Amino acid sequence: MNSLYVIKIGGNIIDDPIQLESFLKDFSELEGYKILIHGGGKIATKLSKDLGISSELIEGRRVTDAESLKVVTMVYAGLINKNIVAGLQSNHCNAIGLAGADGNIIRATKRPLKTIADGRQIDYGFVGDLDDNSVDAQAIFKLVQAGFTPVFSAITHDGNGQLLNTNADTIASVIAVSMSGLYTTSLVYCFEKSGVLRDVDNEGSVIKNINPEEYKELKNEGVIHSGMIPKLDNAFDAISKGLNEVCIGKADALPELKDKIFGTRLKS
Amino acid sequence: MNSLYVIKIGGNIIDDPIQLESFLKDFSELEGYKILIHGGGKIATKLSKDLGISSELIEGRRVTDAESLKVVTMVYAGLINKNIVAGLQSNHCNAIGLAGADGNIIRATKRPLKTIADGRQIDYGFVGDLDDNSVDAQAIFKLVQAGFTPVFSAITHDGNGQLLNTNADTIASVIAVSMSGLYTTSLVYCFEKSGVLRDVDNEGSVIKNINPEEYKELKNEGVIHSGMIPKLDNAFDAISKGLNEVCIGKADALPELKDKIFGTRLKS
């Protein structure tokens, strides 16, 4: 099987033009098949503010009402996605920018109402959740084999004409797992840190490799805690579903991927 | 050769949700290979106004400054394009929404400075002009043959990372001519009228067929005049470059295309 990288970048890169330009160059130079998934960043928040749209926050999660959905569709699927594609094309990477509705590639389910502690029913609005069957791997395969490099924004659809806002980390994971039957697939999360750190204040303390047994130990020792636990739980879950590996590290270290020394590598 | 329809819709349909829904259903039911190109409509103008962005009008043409380019990229390539794609998918049409940067499919040249009558040099900003080599027909062919129905917004790029705002009528024409070596291609313009009218006040006076000789006569008689002349000049120019036919009519008459009784047909 050929190899495939599924690489996710977040707002910290998108919001920084110099970092983004450098990342797009590195991504373009990465050899082999690849897919990019990008998050949002601060542009949508600023645009909402400029337009006087204030969406509700419930238990730390932002509600995507109809007006907020328009904003994220404009910013993620339009402004950010097309500028990333134009940047990649200028680096001779044959990018094709997509949302989940395109080619019916990512079909999500609108999040059902949720009953919270005080008995209230919460409607998170136009938020789309994914399951193991949400991604049409064959459609992506056709695009990749035709020489295109898909670049996904985190806008999906329900198949009935409704666009939905979906978590970009989840999209990356579900795409990677779905592609793992067709390619030896590595999922790469670019985030603020150089990797999983033994000492959170020391960027030099990257733990180079972790397998499930070591993960258990690191949790028991308290080295891995709080926010990293759901992240790594998801990563090992994806590996158990057929993914080759998950790499977590800093975007500017992307050239190190080819030598397998990028950030932290999670393997089965 | 297989047949291909290249269909362009304008703002009058995009701004009317009921008309748009009905058009997307008719488009989906149209048999055979097809490509959709959409213009903008009033949403971008309203968004600019809401954001306090006022772009200059020079000799009736709007200057696309950096802020205006952001707005049209968000609205055309994001909001409108993805909602059209989701609508087509809900009608079981396997649409894939694209801007010209995607797959490097439409490469434009930034319009050069223009010296106007009073000697001033005018910069139209981030406006992209096309020529006969702007469209990568092979890239579109690959997508169409893979089962996708391309849906283009009127945002192009220069190949060096710069997005550009381009006239949607021109995009439709250049795409259609470029595809005419691969398919028997019909270009279809949907506009406000039922076709080229013998009497502009009578929607029943559609001239069914026009060839270049008849066009000359109709111009001499003064039946075709003012705004229709550049439109039809362009259409006959496209036909002379290999296009099978150009059809001009009302969007809601689209089902008549298959019986070749839609609006006005221009043929060589």
Interface residues (C-beta under 8 A of the other chain):
Chain A: D50 L51 K70 T73 M74 V75 Y76 A77 G78 L79 N81 K82 N83 V85 A86 G87 Q89 S90 N94 A95 I96 G97 L98 A99 A101 D102 G103 N104 K142 L143 A146 G147 F148 I155 H157 G159 N160 G161 Q162 L163
Chain B: D50 L51 K70 T73 M74 V75 Y76 A77 G78 L79 N81 K82 N83 V85 A86 G87 Q89 S90 N94 A95 I96 G97 L98 A99 A101 D102 G103 N104 K142 L143 A146 G147 F148 I155 H157 G159 N160 G161 Q162 L163
